[in-house]
Amino acid sequence: MFAAYASTTDADRPLDALVLGDRPDPEPADGWTTVTVRAASLNHHDLWSLRGVGLDASRLPMILGTDAAGVDTDGNDVVVHSVVSDPEWRGDETLDPKRSLLSERHPGTLAEQVAVPRRNLVPKPSALSFEDAACVPTAWLTAYRMLFTRARVVPGQTVLVQGAGGGVATALITLGAAAGARMWVTSRDPAKAERTTALGAERVFASGERLPERVDAVMETVGAATWKHSLRSVRPGGTVVTCGATSGHGAETELNRVFFLQLQIVGSTMGTRDELERLLAFLERTGIRPVVDRTVALRDVREGLSAMEQGDVFGKVVVTL
Ligand SMILES: NC(=O)c1ccc[n+]([C@@H]2O[C@H](COP(=O)([O-])OP(=O)(O)OC[C@H]3O[C@@H](n4cnc5c(N)ncnc54)[C@H](OP(=O)(O)O)[C@@H]3O)[C@@H](O)[C@H]2O)c1
């Protein structure tokens, strides 16, 4: 079957590690099944994999991709939950020390077919297209958990999202606004920042700009470039949730600020199967949909990854098959 995979890894030039070509069809293990992929979407995770972050040489070649919507072997339209936990694990899958995401240990979704544990299949609401549904399992699920499970944001609170254009950032803004939070956004790019007002952002700021007042919670995906500003922007007792560090991990924690202002710094990773079901229901009921920057065919996936590497996206890059 045709697939996009990492044949090697390259920390500096990740796209040099990308190969488009044939890989063997999946052979699902006991309790697993096969999904025919109709649409997938790209995440920064795919670039990290090509750079060798979280993907060591012993696992190569590895099919990329953590997001998919498609059709199962019984003909049902499904969304794939990408967090693969140990078969013995019970409870929140994201807390299983043995968990992995598709494309880390098991081949990923950027292929005509993907093998997944049966329990990782979630029915696709008919109101969502395959393209929209394929945006949800990583970036949107991560945003949902950051806002509602980890920061426990409630209607009327003010939330700052660092970065405007990323898949997670656009999901945070859209979900938070739909849930009645006042969403503030920073960006390096005034044009991108301005576009977030259509998603429900109430105010936009330049990266690092002083806010008119401190916020209840900050959503961090950027890391080193914005961390200091995040700590300065949250109110005493407020929460900073971090799920990623696109600009690097090397940020100073400023412990004095953390204890004196009684800040909560909270990590977040992906989400559970239950959260994915609730998120899909939320999209169905509210009518909000993922922001799609562009749609490319699998054979043109390099174009999408390259745009993401250059920070030249606003929302998700969808891959169709
Ligand atoms: N833990 C998890 O489960 C999980 C799940 C999903 C994603 N992540 C991580 O979250 C991060 C975001 O992922 P993504 O898929 O949304 O894509 P992305 O393409 O990495 O998103 C880039 C975002 O970061 C901002 N940004 C990048 N460099 C910046 C800089 N130097 N200064 C200020 N802002 C900067 C961009 O905002 P502007 O261009 O508007 O400035 C944009 O909003 C990645 O690191 C990813 O690995 C983690």
The ligand as a Tripos MOL2 file, in Angstrom:
@<TRIPOS>MOLECULE
LIG
   48    52     1     0     0
SMALL
NO_CHARGES

@<TRIPOS>ATOM
      1 N1          1.4040   16.7260   24.1750 N.am      1 LIG1
      2 C1          0.5670   16.4380   23.1890 C.2       1 LIG1
      3 O1         -0.2270   15.5260   23.2680 O.2       1 LIG1
      4 C2          0.5830   17.2920   21.9670 C.ar      1 LIG1
      5 C3         -0.4560   17.1710   21.0260 C.ar      1 LIG1
      6 C4         -0.4660   18.0240   19.9200 C.ar      1 LIG1
      7 C5          0.5770   18.9300   19.7630 C.ar      1 LIG1
      8 N2          1.5840   18.9750   20.6670 N.ar      1 LIG1
      9 C6          2.6870   19.9310   20.5100 C.3       1 LIG1
     10 O2          2.1320   21.2400   20.4930 O.3       1 LIG1
     11 C7          2.8980   22.0710   19.6190 C.3       1 LIG1
     12 C8          1.9620   22.7250   18.6160 C.3       1 LIG1
     13 O3          1.5690   21.7740   17.6690 O.3       1 LIG1
     14 P1          0.7260   22.1370   16.3900 P.3       1 LIG1
     15 O4          0.4500   20.8480   15.7010 O.co2     1 LIG1
     16 O5         -0.3700   23.0160   16.7620 O.co2     1 LIG1
     17 O6          1.6570   22.8770   15.3580 O.3       1 LIG1
     18 P2          2.7470   23.9730   15.2200 P.3       1 LIG1
     19 O7          2.8520   24.1020   13.7660 O.co2     1 LIG1
     20 O8          3.9590   23.5960   15.9380 O.co2     1 LIG1
     21 O9          2.1260   25.3020   15.8410 O.3       1 LIG1
     22 C9          2.9230   26.3710   15.8850 C.3       1 LIG1
     23 C10         2.3280   27.3840   16.8270 C.3       1 LIG1
     24 O10         3.3480   27.9160   17.6030 O.3       1 LIG1
     25 C11         3.4660   29.3020   17.3990 C.3       1 LIG1
     26 N3          4.9200   29.5570   17.3370 N.ar      1 LIG1
     27 C12         5.8510   28.7910   16.7560 C.ar      1 LIG1
     28 N4          7.0770   29.3030   16.9510 N.ar      1 LIG1
     29 C13         6.9130   30.3980   17.6960 C.ar      1 LIG1
     30 C14         7.7990   31.3810   18.2060 C.ar      1 LIG1
     31 N5          9.1240   31.2970   18.0220 N.pl3     1 LIG1
     32 N6          7.2770   32.4030   18.9020 N.ar      1 LIG1
     33 C15         5.9440   32.4980   19.0970 C.ar      1 LIG1
     34 N7          5.0680   31.5860   18.6240 N.ar      1 LIG1
     35 C16         5.5430   30.5610   17.9200 C.ar      1 LIG1
     36 C17         2.6870   29.5930   16.1320 C.3       1 LIG1
     37 O11         2.0090   30.8050   16.2800 O.3       1 LIG1
     38 P3          2.1330   32.0390   15.2620 P.3       1 LIG1
     39 O12         2.6780   31.5320   13.9890 O.co2     1 LIG1
     40 O13         0.7530   32.5650   15.1700 O.co2     1 LIG1
     41 O14         3.0310   32.9940   15.9670 O.co2     1 LIG1
     42 C18         1.6590   28.4670   16.0920 C.3       1 LIG1
     43 O15         0.4730   28.7940   16.7980 O.3       1 LIG1
     44 C19         3.9700   21.1780   18.9910 C.3       1 LIG1
     45 O16         5.1860   21.3580   19.6740 O.3       1 LIG1
     46 C20         3.4220   19.7730   19.1960 C.3       1 LIG1
     47 O17         4.4330   18.8070   19.2490 O.3       1 LIG1
     48 C21         1.5920   18.1760   21.7650 C.ar      1 LIG1
@<TRIPOS>BOND
     1     1     2 1
     2     2     3 2
     3     2     4 1
     4     4     5 ar
     5     4    48 ar
     6     5     6 ar
     7     6     7 ar
     8     7     8 ar
     9     8     9 1
    10     8    48 ar
    11     9    10 1
    12     9    46 1
    13    10    11 1
    14    11    12 1
    15    11    44 1
    16    12    13 1
    17    13    14 1
    18    14    15 2
    19    14    16 1
    20    14    17 1
    21    17    18 1
    22    18    19 2
    23    18    20 1
    24    18    21 1
    25    21    22 1
    26    22    23 1
    27    23    24 1
    28    23    42 1
    29    24    25 1
    30    25    26 1
    31    25    36 1
    32    26    27 ar
    33    26    35 ar
    34    27    28 ar
    35    28    29 ar
    36    29    30 ar
    37    29    35 ar
    38    30    31 1
    39    30    32 ar
    40    32    33 ar
    41    33    34 ar
    42    34    35 ar
    43    36    37 1
    44    36    42 1
    45    37    38 1
    46    38    39 2
    47    38    40 1
    48    38    41 1
    49    42    43 1
    50    44    45 1
    51    44    46 1
    52    46    47 1
@<TRIPOS>SUBSTRUCTURE
     1 LIG1         1 GROUP 0 **** ****
